[in-house]
Amino acid sequence: MAEILDTESAKELIQMCRAGRLYEIERWIAEGRSLDISTACRRGRPQTLLEMAVQAGFHSLVELIAKNEPSKHAKTAALRLAVSAKRMDLIELLCANGADPKTVSLNTVLIEWDPKLIRYFLDHGAAPVEGRPFAEAFRERIRTALRSFVDYKRAHPELGPQLQEQIDCALRHFCGEGDLKWVCLLLWAGADARTSGPCLGKDWTDDPECYTTGLEEACRQETIDILKKLKPDPKRDNVAELLRNAAMRSRSVTLEYLLELGSDPNDKTNGGSSALDMALRQLDFIRIGSSYGSGVLTTVYEVRPILECVRSLVSHGAAWHPEEGYDLNSLRRALVKCQSEVTIELLRLFREFNACPAETVHQLLGSPRMREHLKSQDNSLLRLGIHLDVRSTKARQRRFGGTRNSSQ
């Protein structure tokens, strides 16, 4: 079949195929004429006669052309078309006549939602690991992929780790999305919320330093339904990391839930709380989404979620012992960009729950810029037992109401 069909002959062959004129095409082939119809196809949309036969859906016509089609590429294209049409009879027919099921990605099969198709291609060598096909199918909420995944994983223990990573990756995604239904489905299928790895749809998490877990993703959400489903345990989980993730997104309800489990918020070597450090850092970050750069001070209303997180932490014993220089200066810079009432609210929380040594408070407030910022709040400061003009350390400690040991 070296003959190259002219345009008119190609068009004639296409018409016969679309009309299902089986015997005329059989005579065409017997005469040794080519099946290449590329000269009659529109530019940018090359199509083969075998694909047209699959589109027509005539079983005998597909069989005839498949037996006489020498191009592997044409058979692969036709096979993909048969998958899209969910025609198992044509898929089996094409594979019996030279089409290779391995040339169709498992992703292409999974998106069709057909368990029979999925099983057929898995049984005939479809790659279940390359390209994370199951994870991608789960992200698209293809429920029919769940049972296929469970059955295949059970039947192929040698691929267990790679398959487990796919379902764990999908679980991290849905924990981050706050989708309780799919979290439950994936847990049923064997997903583990405690493994660390990348998260679907977040390319930056492919860096091992940015790996996350399902538990950590759940802590960043508004509600705690998913977190309760995952059942965090202070005895086996890194609760300090979970607290930091909740504090980073100002999730006070999540913080309350974790702390009521009996978690100790003070995980730093100096006796302070890294989660409280994280919550306070948000005072600066919140300006990026509000009045940053406009010269307008951030209001108490804008930082209320952050202050609620601080309250949740300090009411459960969290202590603020800033690292030398950085955390102290960082909080001071953030506070002078907020209305002075924000500083007063924070100081009230520190005092009410004895969350910070008096010496540290006066270090925070002692800069000239901070004094200027708080000059309208003299009365509020005095009610808290703070006088910025007092220089004696002992006097400052007496006035603020305590000398909480920085090593606690």
C-alpha positions, -999 to 999 in steps of 0.1 A, spaced: 0 0 0 27 25 -10 1 44 -31 -6 79 -19 -42 87 -24 -52 119 -41 -77 142 -25 -107 130 -45 -99 93 -38 -94 100 -1 -127 118 1 -144 88 -17 -129 64 9 -141 86 38 -176 86 24 -176 49 22 -164 46 58 -190 70 72 -217 52 53 -205 18 66 -201 3 31 -181 -26 43 -179 -47 11 -168 -17 -10 -139 -10 15 -131 -47 14 -127 -46 -24 -107 -13 -20 -82 -31 2 -82 -62 -20 -71 -40 -49 -41 -29 -28 -51 7 -25 -40 28 4 -60 36 35 -41 69 41 -67 97 39 -44 125 52 -48 145 19 -85 150 26 -82 159 63 -83 195 74 -50 211 84 -43 208 121 -67 180 125 -52 148 110 -74 118 113 -71 82 102 -97 60 86 -95 37 116 -105 66 139 -135 73 116 -146 37 118 -145 38 156 -165 70 155 -190 53 132 -192 25 157 -194 -4 132 -177 -34 147 -171 -53 115 -157 -21 98 -133 -15 127 -121 -51 125 -115 -49 88 -96 -17 88 -76 -26 120 -64 -58 103 -51 -38 74 -38 -7 91 0 -8 93 4 23 114 9 18 152 1 54 156 -33 51 139 -42 21 161 -32 40 193 -53 70 183 -83 48 175 -78 30 209 -80 63 227 -111 72 208 -127 39 218 -118 46 254 -136 80 252 -166 62 237 -165 36 265 -167 8 238 -152 -22 255 -160 -43 224 -140 -20 201 -112 -17 227 -108 -55 228 -110 -57 190 -83 -31 185 -60 -47 211 -65 -81 194 -54 -65 161 -22 -48 172 -32 -18 194 -11 -17 226 -31 -8 257 1 4 274 1 34 250 -30 48 267 -23 65 299 -42 53 330 -52 90 336 -71 89 303 -89 57 314 -97 68 349 -115 100 338 -141 79 321 -155 67 354 -160 31 340 -148 3 364 -146 -22 335 -123 0 315 -101 6 345 -98 -31 353 -91 -40 317 -63 -15 313 -47 -23 347 -48 -60 338 -32 -53 304 -2 -33 317 -14 3 322 12 22 343 -4 28 378 25 49 391 39 71 364 22 105 365 4 97 398 -28 87 379 -48 76 409 -39 108 428 -51 129 399 -83 109 395 -90 114 432 -84 151 428 -111 151 401 -134 133 426 -137 102 404 -153 78 429 -150 47 407 -112 50 410 -114 42 447 -124 5 445 -100 -1 416 -72 15 436 -80 -7 467 -82 -39 447 -51 -32 427 -30 -22 457 -41 -54 475 -31 -75 444 3 -58 439 20 -54 472 53 -47 454 38 -13 444 24 -6 478 47 23 488 42 41 454 4 36 455 2 47 491 20 79 483 -6 87 457 -36 83 480 -18 102 508 -10 130 484 -47 132 475 -57 132 512 -34 162 519 -51 180 490 -86 174 504 -76 182 539 -63 215 526 -96 220 506 -117 213 536 -136 185 518 -149 162 545 -166 138 522 -135 130 502 -113 129 533 -137 102 546 -136 83 513 -98 84 511 -94 73 547 -117 44 539 -94 35 510 -64 35 533 -50 70 532 -27 81 560 -29 116 573 4 114 591 28 108 562 48 137 550 50 146 513 39 169 485 4 182 481 -16 180 448 -19 213 430 10 229 450 41 226 430 62 243 456 55 214 480 76 191 457 106 205 476 112 182 506 117 212 528 81 221 521 65 187 526 33 187 546 9 161 562 -29 157 561 -30 167 597 -11 199 591 -33 208 561 -64 202 582 -51 226 609 -51 255 584 -89 253 578 -118 273 593 -136 243 608 -124 213 628 -146 186 614 -118 171 593 -93 174 621 -117 155 644 -119 128 618 -82 125 617 -80 122 655 -47 140 664 -30 125 694 -5 144 715 13 111 723 21 103 687 18 136 667 39 167 666 13 189 681 36 219 683 38 218 645 0 215 643 -4 245 666 19 265 644 -1 257 613 -33 268 630 -17 299 643 -3 307 609 -38 310 595 -53 325 627 -76 295 634 -86 301 670 -112 273 670 -86 248 658 -61 260 684 -87 255 712 -94 220 700 -58 210 699 -50 226 733 -80 209 749 -65 176 739 -39 183 765 -12 197 742 16 217 758 20 249 738 54 257 753 78 237 730 108 261 729 139 254 748 135 287 766 101 278 778 82 298 753 56 289 727 65 288 690 28 288 681 24 321 700 54 335 681 37 325 649 4 340 659 21 373 667 39 374 634 6 375 616 1 411 629 26 421 603 15 398 575 -22 409 578 -12 443 564 -4 428 530 -41 421 525 -54 453 541 -39 487 544 -3 479 537 15 508 520 -14 532 523 -2 549 555 -34 538 573 -29 520 606 -43 485 609 -74 485 632 -83 463 661 -111 449 640 -87 438 613 -65 420 638 -93 405 659 -88 369 646 -51 371 655 -59 384 690 -84 356 694 -56 331 686 -34 348 711 -61 345 737 -66 308 730 -29 301 734 -22 322 765 -53 310 783 -39 275 780 -6 285 794 14 296 764 43 320 772 59 346 751 97 343 754 110 359 722 143 349 707 171 374 712 164 404 690 144 391 661 110 383 675 110 413 698 119 437 670 95 421 646 66 424 670 75 460 678 76 469 640 42 453 635 26 471 665 36 505 654 19 499 621 -13 491 640 -36 514 660 -23 519 695 -53 501 709 -40 468 694 -9 471 716 -31 477 747 -53 447 738 -22 425 735 -8 438 768 -41 430 786 -39 394 774 -3 391 785 -12 405 819 -45 386 824 -28 352 818 7 361 830 20 352 796 51 373 794 79 385 818 75 421 828 111 428 817 103 416 782 72 438 780 92 469 789 119 459 763 91 457 738 77 491 747 110 509 755 120 522 721 115 559 713 93 551 684 71 528 705 68 554 732 57 580 707 32 555 693 16 549 727 17 585 740 -21 587 738 -25 555 759 -9 567 791 -40 560 812 -45 526 797 -9 517 804 -11 529 840 -42 507 845 -21 478 834 6 488 858 30 501 831 48 535 833 71 540 804 92 566 822 101 542 850 137 530 845 142 507 874 138 471 864 125 461 898 100 489 897 88 479 863 83 444 873 63 454 904 41 477 883 33 451 856 23 426 882 48 398 883 82 385 874 74 354 854 106 334 850 118 335 814 130 299 818 95 287 824 
